[in-house]
């Protein structure tokens, strides 16, 4: 526990100034975190980030991460839009399966591209959300953190019924519901102190859905780790694991807020 607290304090001290300042330094930080997250998931399947598939996947990831304002500049210079960059990397991955005579297979291409979208989409919307407004980033982080804490403490105190023991044996249905309730309470407090929408009903509805999706994101990453028989996605954050271990919920919540047109 002591190690977790120390890591959390140091990470927050380094991370929060970037979030508050925003702009290109924040975007560069998110690009770096996404690269580490991509490295972590490739390592689960024993694919080196410096290999040809790793590099091509990294190119696709960079294309996906590009915020809208930067993508136009890149397209003006290279004539390649975001989707063209991703598609170009995808085609080269398919060609690579032929070049090395199926040692690297179509299934492996699918893994690379799924990893690109799993890691890249959420981090892309992390950048986009901060460019739109700090309050929306704070809202997303508040939902994730209060859901996680609420689920943990309610689960420990009241948890009796396992939520999904095959995937995450410590999670309970009571904790799942408790996390949603705590998230709604804290989101309501934020809305009262600093309104981010004109509709309380919309706020509560979005918070409930986002809290559920956040917990699903956590379970998805647990399922991936269990499938590849790893305890943590990485060791970058002592006591906390890797980037994917810390941002798994946010990777689901941030795109959701955009898809629901709550951010904007």
ZIMOSUL-V717914 format. One record per residue. N is the residue number from 1. RES is the residue in one small letter. NEAR is the number of other C-alpha atoms within 12 Angstrom. Layout:
BEGIN
N/RES/NEAR, N/RES/NEAR
END
This chain:
BEGIN
1/x/10, 2/x/11, 3/x/14, 4/x/17, 5/x/15, 6/x/16, 7/x/23, 8/x/22, 9/x/17, 10/x/16, 11/x/21, 12/x/17, 13/x/14, 14/x/16, 15/x/20, 16/x/21, 17/x/17, 18/x/23, 19/x/30, 20/x/23, 21/x/18, 22/x/26, 23/x/25, 24/x/21, 25/x/20, 26/x/30, 27/x/32, 28/x/24, 29/x/26, 30/x/38, 31/x/32, 32/x/24, 33/x/34, 34/x/43, 35/x/35, 36/x/31, 37/x/40, 38/x/46, 39/x/37, 40/x/35, 41/x/41, 42/x/37, 43/x/27, 44/x/28, 45/x/24, 46/x/20, 47/x/24, 48/x/21, 49/x/25, 50/x/18, 51/x/19, 52/x/24, 53/x/40, 54/x/36, 55/x/26, 56/x/32, 57/x/45, 58/x/38, 59/x/34, 60/x/39, 61/x/44, 62/x/38, 63/x/36, 64/x/38, 65/x/40, 66/x/36, 67/x/34, 68/x/22, 69/x/21, 70/x/25, 71/x/25, 72/x/17, 73/x/16, 74/x/20, 75/x/19, 76/x/13, 77/x/11, 78/x/13, 79/x/14, 80/x/18, 81/x/26, 82/x/30, 83/x/21, 84/x/21, 85/x/28, 86/x/30, 87/x/23, 88/x/22, 89/x/31, 90/x/33, 91/x/22, 92/x/25, 93/x/35, 94/x/29, 95/x/21, 96/x/25, 97/x/22, 98/x/16, 99/x/14, 100/x/15, 101/x/12, 102/x/16, 103/x/15, 104/x/24, 105/x/20, 106/x/23, 107/x/16, 108/x/25, 109/x/32, 110/x/21, 111/x/29, 112/x/43, 113/x/36, 114/x/23, 115/x/36, 116/x/41, 117/x/31, 118/x/34, 119/x/47, 120/x/46, 121/x/37, 122/x/41, 123/x/46, 124/x/43, 125/x/38, 126/x/46, 127/x/42, 128/x/35, 129/x/39, 130/x/33, 131/x/28, 132/x/21, 133/x/23, 134/x/28, 135/x/27, 136/x/36, 137/x/36, 138/x/28, 139/x/40, 140/x/46, 141/x/37, 142/x/35, 143/x/45, 144/x/42, 145/x/32, 146/x/35, 147/x/44, 148/x/38, 149/x/26, 150/x/34, 151/x/36, 152/x/27, 153/x/23, 154/x/26, 155/x/27, 156/x/22, 157/x/14, 158/x/20, 159/x/24, 160/x/18, 161/x/18, 162/x/20, 163/x/23, 164/x/21, 165/x/17, 166/x/14, 167/x/22, 168/x/24, 169/x/19, 170/x/24, 171/x/34, 172/x/30, 173/x/27, 174/x/25, 175/x/34, 176/x/40, 177/x/31, 178/x/32, 179/x/40, 180/x/38, 181/x/30, 182/x/31, 183/x/39, 184/x/35, 185/x/24, 186/x/32, 187/x/40, 188/x/29, 189/x/20, 190/x/26, 191/x/26, 192/x/16, 193/x/12, 194/x/17, 195/x/18, 196/x/28, 197/x/26, 198/x/13, 199/x/15, 200/x/19, 201/x/15, 202/x/24, 203/x/35, 204/x/29, 205/x/23, 206/x/35, 207/x/41, 208/x/35, 209/x/32, 210/x/43, 211/x/48, 212/x/34, 213/x/32, 214/x/42, 215/x/44, 216/x/29, 217/x/33, 218/x/34, 219/x/31, 220/x/25, 221/x/39, 222/x/31, 223/x/25, 224/x/30, 225/x/29, 226/x/20, 227/x/17, 228/x/19, 229/x/17, 230/x/23, 231/x/21, 232/x/30, 233/x/35, 234/x/26, 235/x/21, 236/x/22, 237/x/27, 238/x/24, 239/x/22, 240/x/26, 241/x/25, 242/x/31, 243/x/34, 244/x/43, 245/x/36, 246/x/35, 247/x/38, 248/x/41, 249/x/39, 250/x/45, 251/x/41, 252/x/40, 253/x/44, 254/x/44, 255/x/33, 256/x/30, 257/x/36, 258/x/26, 259/x/19, 260/x/18, 261/x/16, 262/x/31, 263/x/31, 264/x/20
END
